[in-house]
Amino acid sequence: MKNLFKLEVLKTNRTLTTEEQNAFRLKFKPFLNIAGIISLCLEEEHLYIEYDPISFKSDSFKEILIAVGFPLEHEKIKLASSHMMS
C-alpha cells in the first residue's frame, strides 16, 4: 500500500533550548486538530510535519507558525511570503 502522506522539514533560524521546545510543543498541541496534519515533531533545529497534501496547505501553516512566534529560518519566511504575493 502506498503512503499518501508527505513530510516537510522546516528549519529554525536558531537552536531552540529545551524550555523553548517544550513551550512550542504545548502551543502546537491544538495544531494537531487542523485538518490534514498527521503529526508534528519538534527538535532543536527542525520541525517535522507529516501531512495529507490533499487537505493541508503548508504555506498557510507557515504563516500560523510565524504568528505564534516560531523562529522559522529566514529564507523559509521569505519563500512563504513571496509565494503568497504571486
C-alpha positions, 0 to 999 in steps of 0.5 A: 500500500502506498503512503499518501502522506508527505513530510516537510522539514522546516528549519529554525533560524536558531537552536531552540533550548529545551524550555523553548521546545517544550513551550512550542510543543504545548502551543502546537498541541491544538495544531494537531486538530487542523485538518490534514496534519498527521503529526508534528515533531519538534527538535532543536533545529527542525520541525517535522510535519507529516501531512495529507497534501490533499487537505493541508496547505503548508504555506498557510501553516507557515504563516500560523507558525510565524504568528505564534512566534516560531523562529522559522529560518529566514529564507523559509519566511521569505519563500512563504511570503513571496509565494503568497504575493504571486 
